[in-house]
C-alpha cells in the first residue's frame, strides 16, 4: 500500500512540476487594430414634401427643401414648397448667424410636432441652398 501511495504522490508531483514549466500566464499574440469603425448602416432620413410631412406621425424626423415666406410669431414662420405650406418653429440658436429672406431656398431638418388642431415642424437645423 505504501508503494502505491508513494507512486501516486510522485506522479502527482511530477505532473504538477511539468504543468508549471509549460504554462505561461496572460495573452500571447499580436495586437490587431480595428479595421472598421462601427455605426449604423442602413436607410437614413430621406427628403420629403410639406404635403407628406403633414400626414406623418408626431416626432417623425423630416428634411424639407423650400422657402420661408413669412414670420408669423416670435419664432414661428411659414415654410413653403411646391406641395404647400406648413408652420415651422425655429429657435433663434438654429439660425447660426445666417440671414434668410423669402428669396432663399433652404433645407430644414427637424421633427413633426402634431397638436390637437395643428401640425408644425420643430426645426433643428437650417441650411441655405446656393
Helices and strands as residue ranges (DSSP letters): H 2-22, H 50-53, E 61-71, E 76-81, E 84-90, G 92-95, E 105-114, E 119-129
